[in-house]
């Protein structure tokens, strides 16, 4: 699903649907935009993953063979309807794979959001399930 048809800023502030069972919730640290990444989550199937925003809209998909990936998330100028999206880049990604299923993801992030004159936006992230799904069961159904 393409996320260009609505305001992601709105999507990130709305009450999100209940996250699917097994979602790996992003926990980001670093500069101010970390809170925008915190609203995201990964869904996994074996060693493949899909990243979603808080509204459940697909941002990017990939696999555990990738050491980094890019995605567009949130508007540079949320008050302007045709504002370009913020371009995000992850790097140094590592994956925890248990019984053939990704159970954790971590890495570094940065983006091009300089709208608030805050300087470079960057930090690190981890994503984990908090025990919502048993990797042995997930591996059997993947």
C-alpha positions in Angstrom: 0.0 0.0 0.0 1.3 3.4 -0.9 1.4 6.0 1.9 1.3 9.1 -0.4 -2.5 9.4 -0.3 -2.8 10.6 3.3 -0.9 12.7 5.9 1.4 10.4 7.7 1.7 13.0 10.5 -2.0 12.5 11.0 -1.6 8.7 10.7 1.1 8.7 13.4 -1.1 10.7 15.8 -4.3 8.8 15.3 -5.2 5.8 17.4 -3.6 2.9 15.6 -5.3 -0.4 15.1 -4.2 -3.1 17.4 -0.8 -4.3 16.1 -0.9 -7.7 14.6 0.3 -10.6 16.8 4.0 -11.0 16.4 4.7 -7.3 15.4 8.3 -6.2 16.2 7.8 -2.7 17.7 10.5 -0.2 16.9 12.2 1.5 19.8 14.4 4.4 18.4 16.8 6.7 20.2 18.7 9.7 19.0 17.6 13.1 17.8 14.1 14.5 17.8 12.7 12.4 14.9 13.3 9.2 16.9 9.7 9.6 18.1 8.5 9.3 14.5 10.3 6.0 14.0 9.0 4.7 17.3 5.5 4.7 15.8 6.5 2.0 13.3 6.6 -1.8 13.5 7.9 -4.7 11.5 6.0 -7.9 10.6 8.1 -10.9 9.7 7.7 -14.1 7.8 10.7 -16.3 8.2 13.7 -14.1 7.3 11.6 -11.5 5.4 10.2 -8.4 6.9 7.8 -5.5 6.2 7.9 -2.2 7.9 4.6 -0.4 8.7 3.7 3.0 10.1 1.4 3.5 13.1 -1.6 3.5 10.8 -0.7 0.1 9.4 0.5 1.4 6.0 3.4 -0.4 4.4 6.6 1.7 4.2 9.2 -0.9 3.0 9.9 -4.6 2.7 13.1 -6.6 2.7 15.0 -9.5 4.2 17.6 -10.3 6.8 20.3 -10.3 4.1 20.1 -6.5 4.0 22.5 -4.4 6.1 20.4 -1.3 5.4 17.3 0.0 3.7 15.5 3.3 2.8 11.9 4.4 3.2 9.8 7.6 3.1 7.9 8.4 6.3 6.0 11.5 7.5 5.9 14.9 5.7 8.7 17.5 5.7 6.1 20.2 6.1 3.0 18.5 7.6 0.8 21.7 7.2 1.3 21.7 3.4 -0.7 19.1 1.5 1.9 18.4 -1.2 4.9 18.4 1.1 7.6 15.8 0.2 8.1 12.9 2.6 11.1 12.6 4.9 13.7 10.2 3.4 15.0 7.8 6.0 18.0 5.5 5.7 19.0 2.7 8.0 22.4 1.1 8.2 24.5 -1.5 10.2 21.3 -3.6 10.5 21.6 -6.9 12.3 19.0 -9.5 12.7 18.3 -12.0 15.4 17.0 -15.2 13.8 15.5 -17.9 16.0 14.4 -21.2 14.4 14.5 -19.6 11.0 12.4 -16.5 12.0 13.5 -13.0 12.6 12.8 -12.2 16.3 14.8 -8.9 16.5 16.2 -6.2 14.3 18.6 -3.4 15.2 20.7 -0.7 13.5 21.3 3.0 12.9 18.9 5.5 11.3 19.2 8.9 9.8 16.9 11.2 7.7 16.8 14.4 5.8 14.4 16.3 8.1 16.1 19.7 8.6 12.8 21.7 8.8 13.3 22.6 12.5 16.9 23.7 12.0 17.8 20.9 14.5 20.8 19.7 12.5 21.3 16.1 11.4 18.6 13.7 12.5 20.0 10.3 13.4 20.2 7.6 16.1 19.8 3.9 16.6 16.9 1.5 16.8 15.8 -1.9 17.9 12.7 -3.8 17.1 11.4 -6.7 19.2 8.1 -8.5 19.8 7.9 -8.3 23.6 6.9 -12.0 23.5 3.7 -11.7 21.5 4.5 -14.8 19.4 6.6 -17.9 20.0 9.3 -18.1 17.3 9.0 -21.9 17.2 5.3 -21.6 16.4 6.0 -18.8 13.9 8.7 -20.9 12.2 6.2 -23.8 11.8 3.6 -21.5 10.1 5.9 -19.4 8.0 
